[in-house]
Amino acid sequence: MLAIKRFIFGLFETNTYVVSNGQQVLLIDPACAYEWEQQELLRYMEQAAISHCPLSIIATHGHLDHLWGARWATETWHTPVLMHTADIPMAQAMQQQYDLFGIRAKAEEFPIEGLGVNGLEVSGLEVIETPGHTPGSVCLYWPEDKVLLSGDTLFRMGYGRTDLPGGDTAQLIASLEKLFALPAEVQVYPGHSEATTIGEERR
């Protein structure tokens, strides 16, 4: 059974998740930019007794608010951020995103690999490609547990914007249709705001 812990980090109140099955740990969307956020995450890891488990870092897409803590996370756990290859150029051009949003800071580089390149195998996990919000947006789905981490593709009473560089409304609609084909009882943990279900969102 999955253990899911949500943290709300950063200026955009981004959801960072720690997902564990007791043998492996996934850190999803490391948005912990500030030291106090990073320490909060570390304390949870220690108190939850999962620090001994192999850890992988996954980004649901390449936007800055989901990667503000990526440099710190990759240095702390000595592992790269895994993301869809279509979003790697976006993540590597992080300074352009800072400039777009008027953020006066210098973007920090961090190691990135294509999702699946390093042989990531997590029991029961399916990676669903859901382009639209960005070209390389993905959702993480555990069919047996009926759990979906939807990134910025699907929110509670909403969905991801497509007016930023790389966004595509037609692709997003197709991706939402793909998600709405999942069972109604699937619990959805989005990149922002509160959890919901597939059934609630497709009504």
C-alpha beads as a LAMMPS data file, in Angstrom:
LAMMPS data file: protein, C-alpha beads

203 atoms
202 bonds

1 atom types
1 bond types

-500.0 500.0 xlo xhi
-500.0 500.0 ylo yhi
-500.0 500.0 zlo zhi

Masses

1 110.0

Atoms # bond

1 1 1 0.000 0.000 0.000
2 1 1 1.233 3.457 -0.888
3 1 1 2.048 6.102 1.699
4 1 1 1.572 9.597 0.275
5 1 1 2.724 12.769 2.003
6 1 1 1.973 16.192 0.542
7 1 1 3.984 19.360 1.127
8 1 1 2.969 22.802 -0.155
9 1 1 6.064 24.753 -1.164
10 1 1 7.051 27.976 -2.863
11 1 1 5.481 31.167 -4.160
12 1 1 3.020 29.271 -6.356
13 1 1 1.931 26.882 -3.563
14 1 1 3.123 23.853 -5.481
15 1 1 2.440 20.373 -4.179
16 1 1 5.522 18.254 -3.593
17 1 1 4.787 14.605 -2.853
18 1 1 6.744 11.846 -1.173
19 1 1 5.360 8.490 -2.236
20 1 1 6.575 5.251 -0.658
21 1 1 5.622 1.604 -0.961
22 1 1 7.891 0.603 1.927
23 1 1 10.711 -0.435 -0.379
24 1 1 11.142 2.534 -2.705
25 1 1 10.603 6.266 -2.345
26 1 1 9.646 8.789 -5.005
27 1 1 10.116 12.513 -4.487
28 1 1 7.701 14.114 -6.930
29 1 1 8.150 17.740 -8.060
30 1 1 10.778 19.082 -5.635
31 1 1 9.495 22.625 -5.160
32 1 1 11.351 23.242 -1.874
33 1 1 13.277 26.414 -2.669
34 1 1 13.795 27.686 0.874
35 1 1 15.951 26.161 3.581
36 1 1 13.031 25.776 6.003
37 1 1 11.102 23.843 3.357
38 1 1 14.067 21.595 2.700
39 1 1 14.490 20.926 6.410
40 1 1 10.792 20.115 6.750
41 1 1 11.138 17.548 3.986
42 1 1 14.252 16.035 5.542
43 1 1 12.594 15.739 8.944
44 1 1 9.697 13.854 7.408
45 1 1 12.062 11.466 5.660
46 1 1 13.802 10.701 8.937
47 1 1 10.665 10.425 11.061
48 1 1 8.875 8.247 8.518
49 1 1 11.777 5.785 8.643
50 1 1 12.096 5.715 4.866
51 1 1 15.544 7.268 4.587
52 1 1 17.037 3.793 4.044
53 1 1 14.916 3.162 0.940
54 1 1 16.229 3.875 -2.574
55 1 1 14.953 7.280 -3.679
56 1 1 14.180 8.612 -7.147
57 1 1 13.262 12.204 -8.018
58 1 1 10.605 12.709 -10.692
59 1 1 9.245 15.910 -12.220
60 1 1 5.771 15.758 -13.740
61 1 1 6.865 18.532 -16.103
62 1 1 9.553 21.153 -16.578
63 1 1 8.059 24.334 -15.109
64 1 1 10.121 26.304 -12.612
65 1 1 7.734 26.049 -9.661
66 1 1 8.001 22.253 -9.693
67 1 1 11.794 22.350 -9.796
68 1 1 12.868 25.155 -7.458
69 1 1 14.366 22.619 -5.061
70 1 1 15.851 20.377 -7.731
71 1 1 19.471 21.462 -7.229
72 1 1 19.251 20.864 -3.479
73 1 1 17.397 17.551 -3.882
74 1 1 19.833 16.130 -6.417
75 1 1 22.790 17.067 -4.218
76 1 1 21.130 15.677 -1.089
77 1 1 20.213 12.290 -2.559
78 1 1 22.904 12.068 -5.259
79 1 1 20.448 11.227 -7.993
80 1 1 19.211 13.172 -11.038
81 1 1 15.749 14.517 -11.706
82 1 1 13.855 12.235 -14.081
83 1 1 11.412 13.805 -16.523
84 1 1 9.985 13.253 -19.978
85 1 1 12.628 14.028 -22.584
86 1 1 10.323 16.566 -24.287
87 1 1 10.545 18.839 -21.229
88 1 1 14.285 18.553 -20.594
89 1 1 15.140 21.554 -22.843
90 1 1 12.603 23.642 -20.899
91 1 1 14.143 22.657 -17.569
92 1 1 17.640 23.316 -18.852
93 1 1 16.556 26.827 -19.888
94 1 1 15.276 27.653 -16.420
95 1 1 16.642 31.194 -16.504
96 1 1 14.251 31.985 -19.354
97 1 1 11.362 30.917 -17.134
98 1 1 12.652 33.110 -14.316
99 1 1 12.793 36.051 -16.702
100 1 1 9.306 35.319 -18.072
101 1 1 7.802 35.560 -14.584
102 1 1 9.965 38.519 -13.542
103 1 1 11.799 36.522 -10.893
104 1 1 15.066 38.248 -10.069
105 1 1 17.226 35.266 -9.280
106 1 1 19.854 33.161 -10.993
107 1 1 18.634 29.720 -11.977
108 1 1 20.761 26.828 -10.722
109 1 1 21.652 23.909 -12.943
110 1 1 20.934 20.353 -11.813
111 1 1 21.377 16.904 -13.366
112 1 1 18.471 15.631 -15.465
113 1 1 17.819 12.318 -17.184
114 1 1 14.977 11.133 -19.371
115 1 1 12.315 9.285 -17.427
116 1 1 13.069 5.588 -17.808
117 1 1 16.631 6.065 -19.088
118 1 1 18.246 4.864 -15.886
119 1 1 16.052 1.786 -15.612
120 1 1 13.618 3.184 -13.054
121 1 1 11.334 0.393 -11.942
122 1 1 8.737 1.154 -9.289
123 1 1 6.351 -1.608 -8.380
124 1 1 2.899 -1.030 -9.831
125 1 1 3.700 2.385 -11.341
126 1 1 2.537 3.385 -14.812
127 1 1 3.720 6.626 -16.420
128 1 1 0.986 8.215 -18.545
129 1 1 2.044 10.778 -21.141
130 1 1 -0.297 13.780 -20.906
131 1 1 1.018 16.597 -23.116
132 1 1 -0.806 19.891 -23.305
133 1 1 0.242 21.921 -20.284
134 1 1 3.774 21.277 -21.505
135 1 1 5.011 18.961 -24.269
136 1 1 6.420 16.474 -21.766
137 1 1 3.818 16.503 -18.996
138 1 1 3.262 13.100 -17.391
139 1 1 0.962 11.626 -14.769
140 1 1 1.994 8.841 -12.400
141 1 1 -0.590 6.106 -11.967
142 1 1 -0.798 3.164 -9.587
143 1 1 -3.755 1.081 -10.897
144 1 1 -3.825 -1.338 -7.996
145 1 1 -3.948 1.459 -5.440
146 1 1 -6.190 3.615 -7.632
147 1 1 -3.899 6.622 -7.187
148 1 1 -2.972 9.212 -9.804
149 1 1 -0.464 12.042 -9.396
150 1 1 -1.628 14.402 -12.112
151 1 1 0.924 17.222 -12.048
152 1 1 -0.563 20.306 -13.693
153 1 1 -2.671 18.365 -16.191
154 1 1 -5.737 17.928 -13.962
155 1 1 -6.720 19.874 -10.854
156 1 1 -9.663 19.843 -8.496
157 1 1 -12.306 21.670 -10.531
158 1 1 -9.795 22.661 -13.180
159 1 1 -6.952 21.791 -15.496
160 1 1 -3.587 23.114 -16.582
161 1 1 -3.130 26.341 -18.509
162 1 1 -1.934 26.215 -22.109
163 1 1 -0.950 29.849 -22.691
164 1 1 2.678 29.403 -21.660
165 1 1 5.429 28.401 -24.121
166 1 1 4.919 24.791 -25.219
167 1 1 1.256 24.693 -24.209
168 1 1 -1.283 23.126 -26.581
169 1 1 -5.017 23.191 -25.885
170 1 1 -5.911 20.376 -28.296
171 1 1 -3.285 18.120 -26.731
172 1 1 -4.506 18.955 -23.233
173 1 1 -8.096 18.056 -24.142
174 1 1 -6.891 14.707 -25.508
175 1 1 -4.864 14.113 -22.342
176 1 1 -7.861 14.879 -20.117
177 1 1 -9.974 12.440 -22.113
178 1 1 -7.311 9.817 -21.490
179 1 1 -7.441 10.469 -17.746
180 1 1 -11.243 10.526 -17.635
181 1 1 -11.211 6.973 -19.006
182 1 1 -9.705 5.807 -15.695
183 1 1 -12.012 4.364 -12.994
184 1 1 -14.170 6.955 -11.213
185 1 1 -12.791 6.034 -7.785
186 1 1 -9.180 6.850 -8.672
187 1 1 -7.796 9.377 -6.186
188 1 1 -6.166 12.330 -7.936
189 1 1 -3.307 14.228 -6.290
190 1 1 -2.664 17.362 -8.400
191 1 1 0.295 19.704 -8.667
192 1 1 -1.675 22.470 -6.940
193 1 1 -4.660 22.600 -4.586
194 1 1 -6.484 19.704 -2.949
195 1 1 -6.998 16.076 -3.915
196 1 1 -10.024 14.957 -5.905
197 1 1 -11.206 11.895 -7.842
198 1 1 -11.601 11.080 -11.508
199 1 1 -15.347 10.679 -11.004
200 1 1 -15.727 14.137 -9.499
201 1 1 -13.770 15.823 -12.276
202 1 1 -15.359 14.185 -15.300
203 1 1 -18.936 15.112 -14.297

Bonds

1 1 1 2
2 1 2 3
3 1 3 4
4 1 4 5
5 1 5 6
6 1 6 7
7 1 7 8
8 1 8 9
9 1 9 10
10 1 10 11
11 1 11 12
12 1 12 13
13 1 13 14
14 1 14 15
15 1 15 16
16 1 16 17
17 1 17 18
18 1 18 19
19 1 19 20
20 1 20 21
21 1 21 22
22 1 22 23
23 1 23 24
24 1 24 25
25 1 25 26
26 1 26 27
27 1 27 28
28 1 28 29
29 1 29 30
30 1 30 31
31 1 31 32
32 1 32 33
33 1 33 34
34 1 34 35
35 1 35 36
36 1 36 37
37 1 37 38
38 1 38 39
39 1 39 40
40 1 40 41
41 1 41 42
42 1 42 43
43 1 43 44
44 1 44 45
45 1 45 46
46 1 46 47
47 1 47 48
48 1 48 49
49 1 49 50
50 1 50 51
51 1 51 52
52 1 52 53
53 1 53 54
54 1 54 55
55 1 55 56
56 1 56 57
57 1 57 58
58 1 58 59
59 1 59 60
60 1 60 61
61 1 61 62
62 1 62 63
63 1 63 64
64 1 64 65
65 1 65 66
66 1 66 67
67 1 67 68
68 1 68 69
69 1 69 70
70 1 70 71
71 1 71 72
72 1 72 73
73 1 73 74
74 1 74 75
75 1 75 76
76 1 76 77
77 1 77 78
78 1 78 79
79 1 79 80
80 1 80 81
81 1 81 82
82 1 82 83
83 1 83 84
84 1 84 85
85 1 85 86
86 1 86 87
87 1 87 88
88 1 88 89
89 1 89 90
90 1 90 91
91 1 91 92
92 1 92 93
93 1 93 94
94 1 94 95
95 1 95 96
96 1 96 97
97 1 97 98
98 1 98 99
99 1 99 100
100 1 100 101
101 1 101 102
102 1 102 103
103 1 103 104
104 1 104 105
105 1 105 106
106 1 106 107
107 1 107 108
108 1 108 109
109 1 109 110
110 1 110 111
111 1 111 112
112 1 112 113
113 1 113 114
114 1 114 115
115 1 115 116
116 1 116 117
117 1 117 118
118 1 118 119
119 1 119 120
120 1 120 121
121 1 121 122
122 1 122 123
123 1 123 124
124 1 124 125
125 1 125 126
126 1 126 127
127 1 127 128
128 1 128 129
129 1 129 130
130 1 130 131
131 1 131 132
132 1 132 133
133 1 133 134
134 1 134 135
135 1 135 136
136 1 136 137
137 1 137 138
138 1 138 139
139 1 139 140
140 1 140 141
141 1 141 142
142 1 142 143
143 1 143 144
144 1 144 145
145 1 145 146
146 1 146 147
147 1 147 148
148 1 148 149
149 1 149 150
150 1 150 151
151 1 151 152
152 1 152 153
153 1 153 154
154 1 154 155
155 1 155 156
156 1 156 157
157 1 157 158
158 1 158 159
159 1 159 160
160 1 160 161
161 1 161 162
162 1 162 163
163 1 163 164
164 1 164 165
165 1 165 166
166 1 166 167
167 1 167 168
168 1 168 169
169 1 169 170
170 1 170 171
171 1 171 172
172 1 172 173
173 1 173 174
174 1 174 175
175 1 175 176
176 1 176 177
177 1 177 178
178 1 178 179
179 1 179 180
180 1 180 181
181 1 181 182
182 1 182 183
183 1 183 184
184 1 184 185
185 1 185 186
186 1 186 187
187 1 187 188
188 1 188 189
189 1 189 190
190 1 190 191
191 1 191 192
192 1 192 193
193 1 193 194
194 1 194 195
195 1 195 196
196 1 196 197
197 1 197 198
198 1 198 199
199 1 199 200
200 1 200 201
201 1 201 202
202 1 202 203
